[in-house]
Amino acid sequence: MKTIGVLTSGGDAPGMNAAIRAVVRSAIYNKIQVYGIRRGYEGLLEGDIEEMEVSSVSDIIQRGGTMLRTARSEEFMEPAGFQRALDMLENFGINGLVVIGGDGSLRGGLELSKAGIKVMGLPGTIDNDLAYTEFSIGFDTAVNTVLSAISNIRDTSSSHGRCTVVEVMGRNCGDIALYSGLAGGAEYILTPEEEVDITAICKKIIQGKNRGKLHSLVIRAEGVALGSSELADMIECRTGLETRVVVLGYTQRGGSPTARDRILASRMGYRAVELLLSDSSSRAIGIKGAEIIDIDLMEALEMKRVWNGSIMDLADILSI
């Protein structure tokens, strides 16, 4: 392995820059030429590729987003576009590729691996929806961003005696809602993995009010079928409490990554280069417990997520 490339694809996530930095510097340390591919697979098709030096990744570990930028590419999935991507990799002599992104990005990497490119997939997504790894790069920062917002919302909600429905991201995965709801002391957490029980929600809110509670907080993951506005209307109608909706949106993707995300990304980036230097096949890199793991890329993407209901049970118990 003499020349590798690195790209970020799909939605950006805090910690991607730390991963890029780790890949570039680990490669250079091992005397491997490394190219940065801008704007993901779209940039690969257009040849938006530049050799990276040690200084190329200076002063980025603390920055959110991705210095290589990111994009989604429908053309890459077409036969002609895919062949152009392979040709472009050959033009630059790149026979090993580090892909940092979510499920769709890693699936693009899987197709390249089937065509003979050695691919290392790093889970860069705030959604934490990849089954093979306990945590993805960016998830911890997103949860902490939600916690900061909850603290601000609680101040004004208490002043007015309101209930607030806070909508968080995560697509069809409820982990951001679950972890931020538990850490933030929410009265109720709604996720796509569990049924919505509006009666139980309203009962808990009324019980809190009767104890003298000045506010109520409901965290709703964006993938829940019942919409935030509809939920707020139902709560207000059934409890008599003024209920507002706060949609946090893309604020959850931005900001300086936490120490945990920086360290996770750095360890994963280093492991990717280690594997590219070995005789390993294409792998997906993740974390289990305190250990960085790697498994076959295809196997990783075929795994089904297992919902951690015990954390939801704990949140429910502690919010009585």
C-alpha positions in Angstrom: 0.0 0.0 0.0 1.7 3.1 -1.3 -1.1 5.6 -1.9 -4.4 6.0 -0.1 -7.3 8.5 -0.2 -9.7 9.8 2.5 -13.2 11.3 2.0 -16.2 12.3 4.1 -19.6 11.7 2.7 -23.3 12.2 3.6 -24.2 14.4 6.6 -21.4 16.0 8.5 -20.6 15.1 12.1 -18.4 16.7 14.7 -15.2 14.7 14.9 -14.8 14.1 11.2 -11.9 16.5 11.1 -10.2 14.6 13.9 -10.6 11.4 11.9 -9.2 13.0 8.8 -6.2 14.3 10.8 -5.5 10.9 12.2 -5.7 9.2 8.8 -3.4 11.8 7.1 -0.7 11.9 9.9 -0.7 8.1 10.5 -0.3 7.6 6.7 2.6 10.1 6.4 4.2 8.6 9.5 4.2 5.3 7.8 5.6 6.9 4.5 2.3 6.4 2.6 1.2 9.1 0.2 -2.3 10.3 1.1 -4.8 12.3 -1.0 -7.8 14.2 0.4 -10.9 13.8 -1.8 -13.2 16.8 -1.4 -17.1 16.7 -1.4 -17.3 12.9 -1.0 -18.1 10.7 -4.0 -19.2 13.8 -6.0 -15.7 15.2 -5.6 -14.2 11.8 -6.5 -16.1 11.8 -9.8 -14.9 15.3 -10.6 -11.3 14.7 -9.6 -11.4 17.2 -6.7 -8.4 15.5 -5.2 -5.3 17.0 -3.6 -2.3 15.5 -1.9 -2.2 16.0 1.9 0.7 17.0 4.0 1.2 17.1 7.8 0.4 20.8 7.7 -2.8 20.2 5.7 -4.5 19.0 8.9 -3.1 21.5 11.4 -5.5 23.3 13.6 -8.6 21.2 12.7 -9.0 18.7 15.5 -11.2 21.2 17.5 -13.4 22.2 14.5 -16.8 20.8 13.7 -17.9 19.9 10.2 -15.4 18.5 7.8 -12.4 20.3 6.1 -12.9 18.0 3.1 -16.5 19.1 2.8 -19.2 16.6 2.0 -22.0 16.0 -0.5 -24.4 13.3 -1.7 -23.9 11.9 -5.2 -26.7 10.1 -7.2 -24.4 9.9 -10.2 -21.9 7.7 -8.3 -24.6 5.0 -8.0 -25.1 4.9 -11.8 -22.9 2.5 -13.8 -21.2 5.3 -15.8 -20.5 7.4 -12.7 -19.2 4.4 -10.7 -16.8 3.5 -13.5 -15.6 7.1 -13.6 -14.9 6.9 -9.8 -12.8 3.8 -10.4 -10.9 5.5 -13.2 -10.2 8.5 -11.0 -8.8 6.4 -8.2 -6.6 4.6 -10.8 -5.5 8.0 -12.2 -4.2 9.0 -8.8 -2.8 5.5 -8.0 -5.1 5.2 -5.0 -5.7 1.6 -4.1 -6.8 2.1 -0.5 -9.6 4.4 0.6 -10.9 5.6 4.0 -14.6 6.5 3.9 -16.0 8.5 6.9 -19.7 8.7 7.0 -23.0 6.9 7.7 -24.8 3.9 6.3 -25.1 5.2 2.7 -21.5 6.3 2.6 -20.2 3.0 3.8 -22.4 1.2 1.3 -20.8 3.2 -1.4 -17.4 2.1 -0.1 -18.7 -1.5 -0.1 -19.3 -1.2 -3.9 -15.8 0.1 -4.4 -14.4 -2.8 -2.4 -16.2 -5.3 -4.7 -14.4 -3.6 -7.6 -11.0 -4.2 -6.0 -10.4 -1.1 -3.9 -9.5 -1.8 -0.2 -11.9 0.3 1.8 -11.9 1.2 5.5 -15.2 2.5 6.8 -15.4 4.9 9.7 -18.8 5.6 11.3 -19.2 9.3 11.0 -22.8 10.2 11.9 -24.6 11.9 14.8 -27.5 9.4 14.4 -25.6 6.5 16.0 -27.6 4.1 13.7 -24.9 1.7 12.6 -25.5 -1.6 14.2 -21.9 -2.9 14.3 -20.5 -0.2 16.6 -21.7 1.0 20.0 -21.0 4.6 19.2 -20.4 6.6 16.1 -18.2 9.7 15.6 -20.3 12.8 16.3 -23.0 11.2 18.5 -21.5 12.3 21.8 -21.2 15.9 20.7 -24.8 15.9 19.4 -26.1 14.6 22.7 -24.2 17.3 24.6 -25.5 20.0 22.2 -29.1 18.8 23.0 -28.3 18.9 26.7 -27.1 22.5 26.5 -30.3 23.4 24.7 -32.4 21.6 27.3 -30.8 23.6 30.1 -31.8 26.9 28.3 -35.3 25.7 27.6 -35.8 24.6 31.2 -35.1 28.1 32.4 -37.7 29.8 30.3 -40.2 26.9 30.6 -40.0 27.1 34.4 -40.6 30.8 34.3 -43.9 30.3 32.4 -45.0 27.0 33.8 -45.0 25.4 30.4 -44.5 21.9 28.9 -42.0 21.8 26.1 -41.7 19.2 23.3 -38.1 19.2 22.1 -37.6 17.5 18.7 -34.1 16.1 18.1 -32.5 14.4 15.1 -31.6 10.8 14.5 -33.7 9.8 11.5 -35.1 6.4 12.4 -32.8 5.8 15.4 -33.9 7.1 18.8 -30.4 7.2 20.5 -30.0 11.0 20.6 -33.4 11.4 22.2 -32.8 8.5 24.6 -29.4 9.6 25.8 -30.1 13.3 26.0 -33.5 12.6 27.6 -31.9 10.4 30.3 -29.1 12.9 31.0 -31.4 15.9 30.8 -34.0 14.5 33.2 -36.9 14.6 30.7 -40.3 13.5 31.9 -40.9 11.5 28.7 -38.8 10.3 25.8 -40.4 9.3 22.5 -38.4 7.2 20.0 -39.2 5.3 16.8 -38.4 2.0 18.5 -41.3 2.2 21.0 -45.0 2.9 20.7 -46.3 6.4 21.7 -48.6 6.2 24.8 -50.2 9.6 25.0 -52.2 8.7 28.1 -49.0 7.8 30.0 -47.3 11.0 28.9 -50.1 13.2 30.1 -50.5 11.3 33.4 -46.8 11.8 34.2 -47.0 15.5 33.4 -50.1 16.0 35.6 -48.5 14.1 38.4 -45.4 16.3 38.2 -47.6 19.4 38.2 -49.5 18.2 41.3 -46.1 17.8 43.1 -45.3 21.5 42.4 -43.1 20.9 39.3 -42.7 24.2 37.4 -42.1 22.7 34.0 -42.3 19.5 31.9 -40.0 18.3 29.2 -40.8 15.8 26.5 -38.0 14.7 24.1 -39.2 13.5 20.7 -37.0 11.8 18.1 -37.7 13.0 14.6 -38.5 9.5 13.4 -41.5 9.1 15.6 -44.7 8.9 13.6 -46.7 11.3 15.8 -45.6 14.8 14.8 -44.2 17.3 17.3 -47.0 19.9 16.8 -49.7 17.2 17.0 -48.1 15.8 20.1 -48.0 19.3 21.7 -51.7 20.0 20.9 -52.7 16.6 22.5 -50.7 17.3 25.6 -52.1 20.8 26.0 -55.7 19.6 25.4 -55.4 16.8 27.9 -53.4 18.5 30.6 -54.4 22.1 30.3 -50.7 23.1 30.3 -49.5 25.5 27.7 -47.2 23.4 25.5 -44.6 24.7 23.1 -42.5 22.9 20.4 -38.7 23.5 20.0 -37.1 21.9 16.9 -33.3 21.9 17.4 -32.5 20.9 13.8 -29.1 21.3 12.4 -27.6 22.9 15.5 -27.0 19.3 16.6 -24.5 18.7 13.7 -22.3 21.7 14.4 -20.0 22.8 17.1 -16.6 21.8 18.4 -16.5 18.0 19.0 -16.3 16.8 22.6 -13.1 15.2 23.9 -14.8 11.8 23.6 -15.5 12.3 19.9 -12.0 13.6 19.2 -10.4 10.6 20.8 -12.8 8.1 19.2 -12.2 9.6 15.8 -8.4 9.7 16.3 -8.3 6.0 17.4 -10.5 4.9 14.5 -8.5 6.9 11.9 -5.2 5.4 13.2 -6.7 1.8 13.0 -7.9 2.4 9.4 -4.3 3.1 8.3 -3.0 0.1 10.3 -5.4 -2.1 8.5 -4.6 -0.6 5.1 -0.9 -1.5 5.8 -1.8 -5.1 6.6 -3.2 -7.8 4.3 -6.7 -7.1 5.6 -9.7 -7.1 3.4 -12.2 -4.1 3.5 -13.3 -3.5 7.1 -15.7 -1.4 9.1 -14.1 0.1 12.2 -16.1 0.7 15.4 -15.9 0.5 19.1 -17.2 -2.0 21.6 -16.7 -1.2 25.3 -13.3 0.5 25.4 -11.8 -1.4 22.4 -11.6 -0.3 18.8 -12.9 -3.2 16.7 -13.0 -4.0 13.0 -15.2 -6.4 11.1 -15.8 -7.3 7.5 -17.5 -4.3 5.8 -20.3 -6.3 4.2 -21.0 -8.1 7.4 -21.1 -4.9 9.3 -23.7 -3.3 7.0 -25.9 -6.4 7.1 -26.2 -6.3 10.9 -29.5 -5.2 12.4 -29.6 -2.7 15.3 -30.7 -4.0 18.7 -32.6 -1.4 20.7 -31.4 -0.9 24.2 -34.7 -0.9 26.1 -33.0 -1.1 29.5 -31.8 2.5 29.1 -35.4 3.6 28.3 -36.6 1.7 31.4 -34.1 3.5 33.5 -35.1 6.9 32.1 -38.7 6.1 32.8 -38.0 5.0 36.4 -35.9 8.1 37.2 -38.5 10.5 35.8 -41.3 9.5 38.2 
